[in-house]
Amino acid sequence: MAFRGYVPTCAHFGINDYYRASLPGAIRRNRVVAKAKKGNRINIIVECTEARKQGLTPSRYSTSKSRRNTPSRLEIKKYNPFLRRHTVHKEVR
């Protein structure tokens, strides 16, 4: 029963449908779920620099960037609704 690649199902455990929802997804679906490898894209947050200097509420946006193409901190122009204009937003760590 413990050979390589074996994934027990709910039927093997004798579990009815009431308890089935609390089991891990790999057992519920009767397949092995592979772990995703770490890619080059990461999620980042960019924050307004001009509002921060003025002591106002800085706007923040979430976006993704490529580690390979942009290893340094990202700096883009985005709209700040508090200042009502486009301003420079820098990546926050």
C-alpha positions in Angstrom: 0.0 0.0 0.0 2.9 2.4 0.4 4.5 2.1 -3.0 5.7 5.2 -4.8 3.0 7.4 -6.4 0.2 5.9 -4.3 -2.4 8.4 -3.2 -5.2 7.0 -1.0 -8.7 8.1 -1.8 -11.7 8.7 0.5 -12.9 5.2 -0.4 -9.7 3.7 1.0 -10.3 5.4 4.3 -14.0 4.6 4.5 -14.9 8.2 4.9 -18.4 9.5 4.0 -19.1 12.7 2.1 -19.7 14.6 5.4 -16.0 14.5 6.4 -14.7 14.6 2.8 -14.5 18.4 2.7 -12.0 18.6 5.5 -9.5 16.3 3.8 -6.5 17.6 1.8 -7.2 18.3 -1.8 -4.8 15.6 -3.1 -6.8 12.9 -1.3 -10.2 14.4 -2.3 -9.3 14.5 -6.0 -7.2 11.3 -6.0 -4.2 12.9 -7.6 -0.8 14.2 -6.5 -0.6 18.0 -6.5 2.8 19.2 -7.7 4.5 22.1 -5.9 4.9 25.1 -8.2 8.5 26.1 -8.8 9.6 29.6 -8.0 9.3 31.7 -11.1 10.9 34.9 -12.2 7.8 37.1 -11.6 7.1 38.5 -8.1 4.3 40.6 -6.7 5.3 44.0 -5.5 3.7 47.2 -4.1 4.5 50.6 -5.5 3.9 53.7 -3.4 3.6 57.4 -4.3 6.8 59.4 -3.4 5.4 62.9 -3.8 2.5 62.5 -1.3 4.9 61.0 1.2 7.1 64.1 1.0 4.1 66.4 1.5 2.8 64.4 4.5 -0.4 63.3 2.7 -1.8 59.9 2.2 0.3 58.0 -0.3 -1.5 55.9 -2.9 -0.4 52.3 -3.3 -0.7 49.9 -6.3 0.1 46.2 -6.4 1.7 44.9 -9.6 4.2 42.2 -10.6 7.7 42.5 -12.1 10.3 40.2 -13.6 13.3 39.5 -11.4 15.5 38.9 -14.4 14.6 42.0 -16.5 14.2 44.4 -13.5 16.5 43.5 -10.7 16.5 47.0 -9.3 13.6 48.8 -7.6 10.8 49.6 -10.0 9.8 53.3 -10.6 6.7 54.1 -12.6 4.2 56.9 -13.1 0.7 56.1 -11.7 -2.3 58.2 -10.9 -2.6 59.4 -7.3 -6.3 60.0 -6.4 -5.4 62.0 -3.3 -3.3 64.5 -5.3 -5.5 64.1 -8.4 -2.6 63.8 -10.8 0.0 61.3 -12.1 3.0 61.0 -9.8 6.1 58.9 -9.5 5.5 55.6 -7.6 8.5 53.6 -6.3 8.7 50.0 -5.2 8.2 49.3 -1.4 10.1 46.5 0.2 
